[in-house]
Amino acid sequence: MGTILIQNFGPIKEAKIDLGKNFQILIGEQASGKSTISKVVYFCQRLRDYTLDFLLDSRQFAEYHRNEYFNGYLKYLQRKFMGCFGTTKHMEKFSIIYTFDRRKIIIKLNENGYIRYQFDEELKRGINRLLYDAAGIFISDGKEKEYLSLIDRLTAMEMMKRQYEQALKELFCNNMEIIYIPAGRSLLATLSEQLQELPISGIDLTMQEFIKLILRTKNKFGNKMPEIVKDYTNTVKGQINNASVEKACEIIKQILRADYASESDGEKIYFDEHHWVKLMYGSSGQQEALWILMLAFITILENKKTFFVIEEPEAHLFPMAQRNIMDLISLMINSTNSKAIITTHSPYILTSANVLLYSDKVERGYKGKAKNIIPKNMRISYNDFAAYRVGRTDGFTKDLTSILEVESHMIQVDYIDKVSTITNEELNNLLEMEAEDGL
């Protein structure tokens, strides 16, 4: 799928992300740059979708002369960048290089502190073709065309959307849906009753897009999960992956300790058929985890190839629930050919990843009679996995340091146990001091 090279951007001096890996974990201290890397990965891949938004907006073409369409498009992307990362005037010069299938997009600052994009010639020609094509649909004699009816316009827009979606998937060599799940999700659950009317223009772009995603997706949850599965199989062509869907439902129930439905009188957490609470009154763990769980469920049910960027999936969850959420993410990746990058502070997340990694190493070639310890569709392939410590420490010159061991196929145990080791040493010293004082 390509790579993203980040240089001198925010706290990151240099980091390179391989987008070909199916599952990646970033761990590091606060302000080390985990969120910066995650947002850059998300933004670069969303350039495809921002291009589609521009193509479908007739106002963009009415504002510019034919020779200025591409410049207008670049200005649109500049505004998107500022929406995601804020103003750039105060920043040092940086470079973000997004490479995919021999194509390249470079995002950098000029000497005046403004964002500039550079597209390779093949990509630029392809985008220009689409810009001129869209302009021919929207503009006549320098003015926006008038449609005979609203239905005619909506029909034309839907046809354009399908056509340009496919063209952009091919042009950007990416046919995956891109989803960013930010930290601080429980606030949106607390405001679930007001979310439709919430003014979001002042919120950063990633959170705006997450809120819009929730509003679109919760319409699919008019019933609880078993009813949704039944309705989907009865109304949609094609087969679902029954084993994966059933396992996903089981894991979600273990984490949520309830079922979820978005009904006419609000979002609810159902403990059983007759007992429920509004989502805004649910536990902090339920609120934080809910949309990771629901989006993973829909992805598995609808078999959608998706690239997830998830911040702190462990937030407010008991250690066993953290293990379960790792199982769910791995299940989703394996059953839908999706990808995920997660950021974390949790040693339980790393330990859970190690179990799934080691299972793939041991059980994949096992010919004995013992039953599987970890189901095949939940194991993590070492070759498709990466884990990095983010931050410059211990003399390292780059911001990403792999913490995967080649021989064991696992994340370094000493890194997972580092905090516990320090704490245990301090506790032992205190115990020795107490013993000496007692003498």
C-alpha positions, 0 to 999 in steps of 0.5 A, a space after each residue: 500500500 505504500 509508505 509515509 515518511 514524516 520529517 520534522 513535524 511537531 514532536 516527530 523528527 523522522 518516522 517512516 510508516 509501512 502501510 503494507 502491514 496489517 496491524 501496527 502498535 505505537 506505544 510511548 510516553 505522553 507527547 512523544 508523537 503517537 497521535 501526530 503519526 496517527 493523524 498524519 497516516 489518516 490524513 494522507 489516506 483521506 486525501 483520496 476522499 477529500 478529492 472526491 468531496 471537491 469533485 462533487 461540490 459544484 461551488 468549487 468550479 463556479 469560483 475558479 476559471 478553467 485554468 485554475 481548477 487544480 490550484 483551487 483544489 490545492 487550496 481546498 486541501 490546504 484548508 483540510 490540513 489546517 483543519 486537522 493540524 491547526 495553523 502552520 505559521 508557527 511551525 518549523 519547515 517539515 516534510 511529509 512524503 506519501 508514496 504508493 505504487 510509484 506515485 508520490 504526494 509531498 506536503 511541506 511548508 514554504 518559506 512563508 509558513 504556508 502548506 504546499 502540495 506536490 503531486 507526481 505528474 501521473 497523479 496530477 494528470 489523473 486528478 486534472 482529468 477528473 476536475 475537467 470532467 466534473 466541471 463539464 457536468 456542473 458548469 456551462 458558459 462559465 455558470 453553474 448549470 440548472 437542473 430541471 428538478 431536484 430528482 434530476 440533480 440527485 440522480 446525477 450526483 449519485 452517478 457521479 459519486 459512484 463513478 469518481 469513487 471508483 476512479 479515485 480508488 484506482 488513482 490512489 491505489 487504495 480501495 479501503 474505507 478510512 476510519 479514525 477513532 480518536 481518544 476522548 470518545 466518552 464525551 460524545 457518548 455523554 452528549 449523545 442526545 445532543 450530538 445531532 445539533 452539536 456545533 462542530 465547526 470549531 472542532 479539529 477535523 478528525 473529531 468532526 469526521 468521527 462525529 459525522 461517522 457516528 451519526 451515519 452509522 448509528 442508524 444501522 443500530 435500530 435493533 440489537 446485534 442479533 436482530 441486525 445480523 438476521 435482518 442483514 442476512 435476509 435483505 442483503 445479497 451474498 453470504 456473511 462470515 457466520 463464524 466471524 460474526 458470531 465470534 464478534 458478537 460474543 466478544 462485544 458482549 464480553 466487553 460491553 456487558 450489554 447490548 446496544 441499540 439506537 432507538 427513536 428515544 435515544 441510544 441505549 445500553 441493554 442489560 437484558 430485554 427489560 433493563 437498560 440505561 441511556 448511553 449518556 448514563 453508561 459506564 465510562 468503559 462502555 462509553 469509550 469502547 462502544 464505537 470501536 466495538 460497533 464499527 468493528 462489528 459492522 465492518 465484519 458483518 458487511 465484510 468491508 475492507 477498512 483501514 482503522 486508526 484507533 487511539 487508546 482502545 484500552 481507555 477505561 477498560 478492565 485488563 480482561 476487556 483490553 485483552 478482548 478488544 485486541 481479540 476483536 481487532 485481530 478478528 476484524 483484520 483477519 476476516 475482512 482483510 482490513 488494517 489497523 494502527 493503534 496507539 496505546 499506553 497499556 502493557 495489557 495491550 502489548 501482552 495480549 498482542 504477544 499471545 496472539 503473535 505467539 499463537 500464530 508461530 506455534 499453532 500455525 504448523 502444529 500437527 498434534 491432537 490438542 485443540 486450538 488455544 487461539 482460534 485461527 481467525 484471531 491470530 496475528 501474523 508476525 510478518 504482517 505486524 509491527 510494534 514501535 516505541 515512539 520517542 527519542 530516548 537512550 541515544 536513538 536518533 529516530 522517533 520509531 524504534 521497533 520493539 519486536 523480537 525476530 527470534 521469539 516473534 513477540 514484543 520485547 518482554 523487558 519493554 513491557 515489564 520496564 515500569 513493573 521492574 522499576 516499581 518492584 526495585 523501589 518496593 524491595 528497597 523500601 522493604 529492605 529499609 523497613 527491615 533494617 529499621 526494625 533491627 
